[in-house]
Amino acid sequence: MMDLIDIHLGRRLRRRRRILGLTQQQLAGACGVRFQQIQKYECAANRMSAARLWQLAEVLEVPVSYFYEGLGQESQIDKEPEPPEPYQGKETKDLIQAFYSLSERPRQRLLDLAKSLNETDPEVSVGHAFP
């Protein structure tokens, strides 16, 4: 039987993979498993071990805690459809892919630039920068 935690972890895995524009095949290759294993994680058919979560977090460039974010807020997880993914447009995906292709120093400089641009325009807030 699928556990609510496994469902949540699978959804978080799918969300992050899609945000980075990775296919299940690409993610599986980076982790040394078959793409079917990633499918099973995402649909909660298989549980992720602590070691696998750690490995996925490294590959997806997030802390392990990312997978658990919002866990207590989903009491009706099996009854409600997954909310639409924010920022899934092609330009956003391209921007995210370009950002993560940079090395750490240029990535930090770009992030600092984006934050400074946001500070100069009081009309734009972090949560409302996109239409």
C-alpha positions, 0 to 999 in steps of 0.5 A, a space after each residue: 500500500 502506498 504511504 502518503 509520505 511516499 506519494 509526497 516524496 514522489 511528487 517533489 521528485 517529479 516537480 524538481 526533475 521537471 523544473 530542471 528540464 530533465 527526463 526520467 531517463 536523464 535523471 536515472 542515468 545520473 543516479 545509475 538506475 533505470 528510468 523505470 525506477 525513477 517512474 516508480 519513485 515518482 508514482 510511489 510504487 517504490 520507496 526511496 531509501 535515505 541513501 537514494 534521497 541523498 543521491 537524488 538531492 545531490 543530482 537535483 541540487 537541492 537539500 534533502 529537506 526539499 523533498 519533505 517541504 509541505 508534507 504536513 499540509 497535505 492531509 487530503 493528498 490522495 483525494 485532491 489532484 496535484 496543483 498545477 506546476 508554477 513557472 512551467 513555461 518554456 522561457 522559465 525552463 530555459 532560464 533555469 537550465 541556463 542558470 544551473 549550467 553555470 558554475 557556482 560563482 557566476 550563478 551566485 553573481 546572477 542571483 545577486 544581480 536579480 535580487 538587486 534588480 528586484 530591490 530597485 523596482 518597488 512594483 515587483 515583489 519576489 512572489 509576483 515577478 511573473 504574470 
